[in-house]
């Protein structure tokens, strides 16, 4: 069964999708992701499919909203140098 709702603002990611979802929320890109998903999935997307995108295709999904997944790793490397 598929359950669709309006908007993804209250979506709760699970398992491996949590990090990507938190990054999108932290960078205030939820609306940008929602807009991109509306274009890509005009008939809607299930919560399970959204979770799978965030988990298994996190680099691509973050790229949709202009977030470079490697930026976070670079910041960690900079902290190690100090």
C-alpha positions in Angstrom: 0.0 0.0 0.0 1.2 3.5 -0.8 0.3 6.5 1.4 0.9 9.9 -0.1 0.8 13.2 1.7 1.3 16.8 0.7 4.8 18.0 1.4 7.9 16.4 2.8 8.5 18.9 5.7 7.4 16.4 8.4 9.1 13.4 6.7 11.0 11.2 9.2 13.9 9.3 7.6 15.0 5.9 8.9 18.1 3.8 8.8 20.8 5.0 6.5 18.7 7.9 5.1 18.9 9.9 8.3 22.2 11.6 7.7 21.3 12.9 4.2 17.9 14.0 5.5 19.4 15.9 8.4 21.9 17.5 6.2 19.1 18.7 3.9 17.2 20.1 6.8 20.3 21.7 8.4 21.1 23.5 5.1 17.5 24.7 4.7 17.0 22.8 1.4 13.8 20.9 2.2 11.7 23.2 -0.1 14.3 22.8 -2.9 14.2 19.0 -2.6 10.4 19.0 -2.6 10.4 21.1 -5.8 12.9 18.9 -7.5 10.9 15.8 -6.5 7.7 17.3 -7.9 9.4 17.7 -11.2 10.9 14.2 -11.2 7.9 12.4 -9.8 4.8 14.3 -11.0 2.5 11.5 -9.7 4.2 11.6 -6.3 6.7 9.4 -4.5 6.2 7.1 -1.5 7.9 7.6 1.8 9.8 4.3 1.2 11.0 5.5 -2.2 12.1 8.8 -0.8 13.9 7.1 2.1 15.7 4.8 -0.5 16.8 7.9 -2.5 18.2 9.5 0.6 19.9 6.3 1.7 21.2 4.6 -1.5 21.5 7.7 -3.7 22.4 10.3 -1.1 25.1 11.9 -3.3 22.7 12.4 -6.2 19.9 13.5 -3.9 22.1 16.1 -2.1 23.3 17.2 -5.5 19.8 18.0 -6.6 19.6 20.7 -4.0 23.2 22.0 -4.4 24.8 20.2 -1.5 28.2 18.7 -2.1 28.4 15.5 0.1 32.2 15.9 0.3 32.0 19.4 1.9 31.3 17.9 5.3 34.3 15.6 5.0 36.6 18.5 4.0 35.5 20.4 7.1 36.4 17.3 9.3 39.8 17.1 7.7 40.4 20.8 8.4 39.6 20.3 12.0 42.2 17.5 12.2 44.9 19.8 11.0 44.5 22.3 13.8 
